[in-house]
Amino acid sequence: MPIMTPTRVIDRRKEAERCGRIEQILQGARKVFLKKGYWSATMRDISEESQLSTGAIYFYFKGKDEIYGRICEDVMRLTVKLLKRSRKTGVSMRERLVSAIKAYVGFYTDYGEDFDVLEAAFKQVTLPEDINLSIERLVQEALSFVNEIFVQGVADGELPGDIDTWKLTMNIWAAIEGALYIHKRKFLEEAKYDLDDFIMSQINVFLGGIENMHRA
């Protein structure tokens, strides 16, 4: 076990303080983006909400876009974590797919504010290159997780061998995103549809189409 010298103790305290300040800024910025939206939010707003001077914020971040990018990166990292936690083995492709989709919908319902921040300006803001690359990797990781479900379905004989698993992945992802979009805008509520029931109907229609294609 390494000896904790006074210098090492001080370094650890400084690192803990740095991480604490960064989290304080990100939490404050989340609240500001939710209240005012990305485009109307200012660094002064973030400063007031996080209770730190603008100078202190600029010490850690170059600007609003970098702060927003870090929040989006954290949200995508959480999404991937929840998807991986939903992984099931020894069950059918349908069960694995339903588990993954429920995990993603659970993120939408349980972490609604994070979902809202991600929607605020994602893909419209020019993010720092390193953050943008990190987010792209996380998005690809999430899509790859779903694609692996279909790949396993092919291996288990539940899908035809020549099927395009990536096309299936993008189709189901688009269907679920569409369902969440209309739920967010209360169209399901007006039509008196329950979100979970509607999601399951989307899955059933999707899988029914695959089964019909498989029979053909």
C-alpha positions as CSV (number, residue, x, y, z in Angstrom):
1,M,0.0,0.0,0.0
2,P,1.5,3.4,-1.0
3,I,2.5,5.7,1.7
4,M,0.3,8.9,1.9
5,T,2.9,11.7,1.9
6,P,1.7,15.2,2.7
7,T,2.2,16.1,-1.0
8,R,0.0,13.2,-2.1
9,V,-2.7,14.1,0.4
10,I,-2.7,17.7,-0.9
11,D,-2.9,16.5,-4.5
12,R,-5.9,14.3,-3.7
13,R,-7.6,17.2,-2.0
14,K,-7.0,19.4,-5.0
15,E,-8.3,16.8,-7.4
16,A,-11.4,16.2,-5.3
17,E,-12.0,20.0,-5.2
18,R,-11.5,20.2,-9.0
19,C,-14.0,17.4,-9.6
20,G,-16.5,18.9,-7.1
21,R,-16.3,22.3,-8.9
22,I,-16.8,20.7,-12.3
23,E,-19.9,18.8,-11.1
24,Q,-21.2,22.0,-9.4
25,I,-20.9,23.8,-12.8
26,L,-22.5,21.0,-14.7
27,Q,-25.4,20.7,-12.3
28,G,-26.0,24.5,-12.4
29,A,-25.8,24.5,-16.2
30,R,-28.4,21.6,-16.4
31,K,-30.9,23.7,-14.5
32,V,-30.2,26.8,-16.7
33,F,-30.6,24.8,-19.9
34,L,-33.9,23.4,-18.7
35,K,-35.2,26.8,-17.6
36,K,-34.0,28.9,-20.6
37,G,-33.0,26.5,-23.3
38,Y,-29.5,26.3,-24.7
39,W,-29.7,29.3,-27.0
40,S,-31.0,31.8,-24.4
41,A,-28.7,30.6,-21.6
42,T,-25.6,32.7,-20.8
43,M,-22.5,32.1,-18.9
44,R,-23.7,34.6,-16.3
45,D,-26.8,32.5,-15.8
46,I,-24.7,29.4,-15.3
47,S,-22.5,31.4,-12.9
48,E,-25.4,32.5,-10.8
49,E,-27.0,29.0,-10.7
50,S,-23.8,27.2,-9.8
51,Q,-22.8,30.0,-7.3
52,L,-19.4,30.4,-8.8
53,S,-17.9,33.4,-10.6
54,T,-17.7,33.4,-14.4
55,G,-13.9,33.5,-14.0
56,A,-14.0,30.3,-12.0
57,I,-16.2,28.6,-14.7
58,Y,-13.9,29.7,-17.5
59,F,-11.0,28.2,-15.5
60,Y,-12.6,24.8,-16.1
61,F,-14.5,25.3,-19.4
62,K,-13.8,27.3,-22.5
63,G,-17.5,28.3,-22.9
64,K,-21.1,27.3,-23.0
65,D,-20.7,24.8,-25.8
66,E,-18.1,22.8,-23.9
67,I,-20.3,22.7,-20.8
68,Y,-23.3,21.6,-22.9
69,G,-21.1,19.0,-24.6
70,R,-19.9,17.5,-21.3
71,I,-23.5,17.2,-20.1
72,C,-24.5,15.4,-23.4
73,E,-21.5,13.1,-23.0
74,D,-22.6,12.2,-19.4
75,V,-26.1,11.6,-20.6
76,M,-25.0,9.3,-23.4
77,R,-22.7,7.5,-21.0
78,L,-25.6,6.8,-18.7
79,T,-27.7,5.6,-21.6
80,V,-25.0,3.0,-22.6
81,K,-24.7,2.0,-18.9
82,L,-28.5,1.3,-18.6
83,L,-28.5,-0.6,-21.9
84,K,-25.7,-2.8,-20.8
85,R,-27.4,-3.4,-17.5
86,S,-30.5,-4.7,-19.4
87,R,-28.4,-7.5,-21.1
88,K,-30.0,-10.9,-20.8
89,T,-28.6,-14.3,-21.8
90,G,-30.2,-17.6,-22.5
91,V,-33.5,-16.0,-23.7
92,S,-35.1,-15.3,-27.0
93,M,-34.2,-12.4,-29.3
94,R,-37.6,-10.9,-28.5
95,E,-36.9,-10.9,-24.8
96,R,-33.5,-9.4,-25.2
97,L,-34.9,-6.7,-27.5
98,V,-37.8,-5.9,-25.1
99,S,-35.4,-5.7,-22.2
100,A,-33.1,-3.2,-24.1
101,I,-35.9,-1.0,-25.2
102,K,-37.5,-0.9,-21.8
103,A,-34.1,0.2,-20.4
104,Y,-34.0,3.0,-22.9
105,V,-37.6,4.1,-22.3
106,G,-36.8,3.8,-18.5
107,F,-34.0,6.4,-19.1
108,Y,-36.6,8.7,-20.7
109,T,-39.1,8.3,-17.9
110,D,-36.6,8.2,-14.9
111,Y,-34.1,10.8,-16.2
112,G,-36.5,13.0,-18.0
113,E,-34.6,16.2,-17.3
114,D,-31.4,14.7,-18.8
115,F,-33.4,13.7,-21.8
116,D,-34.7,17.2,-22.2
117,V,-31.2,18.7,-21.9
118,L,-30.0,16.3,-24.6
119,E,-32.9,17.4,-26.9
120,A,-32.4,21.1,-26.3
121,A,-29.7,21.6,-29.0
122,F,-28.0,18.3,-29.6
123,K,-26.7,18.1,-33.2
124,Q,-27.2,21.9,-33.6
125,V,-24.3,23.0,-31.5
126,T,-20.7,22.8,-32.7
127,L,-19.1,20.9,-29.8
128,P,-15.3,20.7,-29.1
129,E,-13.8,17.9,-31.3
130,D,-12.8,15.6,-28.4
131,I,-16.3,15.8,-26.8
132,N,-18.0,15.3,-30.2
133,L,-15.8,12.2,-30.9
134,S,-16.6,10.8,-27.4
135,I,-20.3,11.3,-27.9
136,E,-20.2,9.6,-31.4
137,R,-18.4,6.6,-29.9
138,L,-21.0,6.3,-27.1
139,V,-23.9,6.6,-29.7
140,Q,-22.2,3.9,-31.8
141,E,-21.8,1.8,-28.6
142,A,-25.5,2.1,-27.9
143,L,-26.5,1.2,-31.5
144,S,-24.0,-1.7,-31.5
145,F,-25.6,-3.1,-28.4
146,V,-29.0,-3.3,-30.1
147,N,-27.3,-4.6,-33.3
148,E,-25.7,-7.5,-31.4
149,I,-29.2,-8.6,-30.3
150,F,-30.2,-9.1,-34.0
151,V,-26.8,-10.7,-34.8
152,Q,-27.4,-13.2,-32.1
153,G,-30.9,-13.7,-33.5
154,V,-29.4,-14.7,-36.8
155,A,-26.9,-17.0,-35.0
156,D,-29.8,-18.7,-33.1
157,G,-31.9,-19.1,-36.3
158,E,-34.5,-16.6,-35.2
159,L,-33.7,-14.4,-38.2
160,P,-32.7,-15.2,-41.8
161,G,-29.0,-15.3,-42.4
162,D,-29.0,-12.7,-45.1
163,I,-30.9,-10.0,-43.2
164,D,-29.3,-6.6,-42.7
165,T,-29.0,-6.4,-38.9
166,W,-27.9,-2.7,-39.0
167,K,-31.0,-1.8,-41.0
168,L,-33.1,-3.5,-38.3
169,T,-31.2,-1.6,-35.6
170,M,-31.9,1.8,-37.2
171,N,-35.5,0.9,-37.9
172,I,-36.3,0.0,-34.3
173,W,-34.3,2.9,-32.9
174,A,-36.3,5.3,-35.2
175,A,-39.6,3.7,-34.1
176,I,-38.8,4.1,-30.4
177,E,-37.5,7.6,-30.8
178,G,-40.7,8.5,-32.7
179,A,-42.8,7.0,-29.9
180,L,-41.0,9.1,-27.3
181,Y,-41.2,12.2,-29.5
182,I,-45.0,12.0,-29.7
183,H,-45.3,11.1,-26.0
184,K,-43.2,14.2,-25.1
185,R,-45.6,16.4,-27.0
186,K,-48.6,14.7,-25.3
187,F,-50.1,13.3,-28.4
188,L,-50.4,9.9,-26.7
189,E,-52.1,11.5,-23.7
190,E,-54.7,13.1,-26.0
191,A,-55.3,9.8,-27.7
192,K,-55.5,8.1,-24.3
193,Y,-52.6,5.7,-25.0
194,D,-50.3,4.5,-22.2
195,L,-46.6,4.9,-23.1
196,D,-45.6,1.4,-22.1
197,D,-48.5,-0.2,-24.0
198,F,-47.7,2.0,-27.1
199,I,-44.0,1.0,-27.0
200,M,-45.0,-2.7,-26.8
201,S,-47.3,-2.2,-29.8
202,Q,-44.4,-0.7,-31.7
203,I,-42.2,-3.7,-30.8
204,N,-45.0,-6.2,-31.8
205,V,-45.5,-4.5,-35.2
206,F,-41.8,-4.4,-35.8
207,L,-41.2,-8.1,-34.8
208,G,-44.4,-9.1,-36.7
209,G,-43.0,-7.6,-39.8
210,I,-39.7,-9.5,-39.4
211,E,-41.6,-12.8,-38.8
212,N,-43.6,-12.2,-42.0
213,M,-40.4,-11.5,-43.9
214,H,-38.8,-14.6,-42.4
215,R,-41.7,-16.8,-43.6
216,A,-41.5,-15.4,-47.0
